[in-house]
Amino acid sequence: MDIDSIGTWAGEVYKALENSETRTLGLKLVKKATKLKKDEIMAALGWLGREGKIVITMNDEDIVISLV
C-alpha cells in the first residue's frame, strides 16, 4: 500500500459516490461498485475525509458515506 494506490482508490470511491443518484452509498454498496477490499476502501475514505470531500455516518446496519 503506497500513497499512489490510496489516491487511486480514493478516486474510485469518489466516482462511485458521484455516480449514485443521492451521492450517498453504504459501505457494502461502495465495495460492490468499486470491487475494492475493505482495507482499501477504508484507506480511500481516510484520504477523502482528510480532504473534506465526504461525511461518514452510521445507521443500524451499515456505514454510510456521502459527498459534501
NORKANOR-V535413 format. One line per field, one symbol per residue. phi: phi as a letter, one per 30 degrees, with the letter a starting at -180 (. if undefined). psi: psi as a letter, one per 40 degrees, with the letter a starting at -180 (. if undefined). burial: I if it has 16 or more other C-alpha atoms within 10 Angstrom, else O. A space follows every 50 residues. Layout:
phi=???
psi=???
burial=???
//
This chain:
phi=.beddddddddddeddddddechbbdeddddddciddedddddddddddd dicbbcbccdcadccbdd
psi=hiddddddddddddddddeidefhiiddddddddfiiddddddddddddd efeihhiiadeihhhii.
burial=OOOOOIOOIIIIIIOIIOOOOOIIIIIOIIIOIIOIOOOIIIIIIOIIIO OOOIOOOOOOOOOIIIIO
//
